[in-house]
Amino acid sequence: SELLFYFFCVIVPSLGGFLASNQNSMVTSNLVLFPPFRKIAFNVYLKNNDGLLANHLVEFEHISYQQALVQIEKFVANCMSEMNSGKKIFLNTIGTLYFDKEGRKEKGEKGLRL
């Protein structure tokens, strides 16, 4: 989720891409103020590794690029296994990944506060 504060698209290779769009602050009819935030969407077709996530892991976890790719592969395999068994994957501050009724990956609503 940290990368989505700085980039509009973060691809998790073999899983999909998370797309961020800025949303303005708003006031409800009850005069409740909501601060600006980034709305997060998920695109199942963005699966090719662009290196952004792996390089982030290299820099912040002090591991090799190959080790980062292995970590990502393990994460994706775990997510797919969980979703294949009907479970949902909670991604802190991003939302929830799950398979819809047709077996497609979906993301539940949630956004990042700016």
Secondary structure, 3 states (H helix, E strand, C coil): CHHHHCCCEEEECCCEEEEEEEECCEECCCCCEECCEEEEEEECCCCCCCCHHHHHHHHHHCCCHHHHHHHHHHHHHHHHHHHHCCCCEEECCCEEEEECCCCCEEECCCEEEC
